[in-house]
Amino acid sequence: VQLQASGGGLVQAGGSLRLSCAASGSISSINAMRWYRQFPGKQRELVASITSDGNTNYADSVKGRFAISRESAKNTAYLQMNSLKPEDTAVYSCNFRTNWGRMYWGQGTQVTVSS
């Protein structure tokens, strides 16, 4: 099973993008779905997470601008990104964690915000 992230691209500051992360097959008992981002030369950082019962968490830098959601039946997570800033430019990747601690990672999708 692989995760496929999509939806990245080039957008002007103030614009919006919606990222999707879908599993290629069935994954049972997904607990948390997470989005990370990585800036050039920096460590990956957690952007947003959502649990199976809908609890969400966000990095301070994106609160009020980004929204994470999930369609559990489709094993899919979304990241709606609004009011994008040039400092949001990064490679975004997704991660699913099951109740048994197994982790799945998707490949990154580039988000570039021009000023």
N, C-alpha and C positions, 0 to 999 in steps of 0.2 A: 504494500500500500504506500502510495506517495501523496504528498500534498502539493497542489498546484496553486501558486499565487499568481494573480493577474490584476490588471487595472492600473498599474503604474503608468507614468508618462510625464510629459512636460506640461506645466501649467503656469500661468502668471500668478504673481502674488495676489492673494485675496480670493483665488479660485478654489475649486473643489475637485476632489477625486474620490472614487470609491474602490477600495481594494477588496478582492475576494480570495478566499483560500478554500479550496475544495479537495476532499480526499478522493483518490482514484478508485478506492474500493471501500468496503465496509469496515468501520472501526467501532467496536463495541465499547460502551461505557466511557465515552470521552468525558472527562471531568472539566478540565480547563482548556480554553482556546486562547492563545496569546498572539499578539503582534509585537515584533521587535523591529528596531532599525539600527543601522550601522553607518556611521559617518566615516569618511576616508581616514584611515590611520587610527581609528578609535575602536574601542570595544563596543560590542552590540549592547543596546539598552532596551529595556522593556518599555513599550509604548502603552499598551492596553491589554487587559485580560478580562475574560468573562467565564464564570463558572456554569455548571450544568443547571443551577437554579437561578441563573440570570444576574448574579452579583457581578458588578463591573468595577474595575480599578484602572486609573489612568496616571501616567506620568504628569507631574505638575505642568510641564511645558506644553501639554496638549489639552489639558482640562478645559472644557467649554467649547473646544473647537473640533475635537475628534469624538466619534461614537462607535463603539464596538457592538456588534450584534452577532447572533448565530441562528442557523437553522439546523437544529440537531438531527432532524430526520434526514437531512441531505448531507450531514457531516461537513457543513460549510460555515465559515466565519467571514464576517465582513468588517471593514474599517472605513467608515465614512469620515472623510477629512475635509473640513471646511476652513475658510479663512486661512488658507495656507500661506506660509512665510518662507522666504528663501532659506532660513535655517532649518526648515523641515526637509530639505534636500538630503536624501539618504537612500540606501537600499533597505527595503522593508521585507521582512520575512515572517512566516507564520509558524506556529508551533502548537501541536495538540498533545495533551497529556491525559492518559487514561487513569481510571481508578486504581490500576495496579502499578502505576508509575512508569508505564512505557511512554516514550516520547517519540513524536513524529515531527520532522522538520520539512518545510517547503523551501524551494529555491527562492532567492530574493527577486523582488521586482523594484526597478529603479523609479524613484520619484524625484523629479527635478522641478524646483519652483524658481522661476525667474523674477527678478525685481523690476 
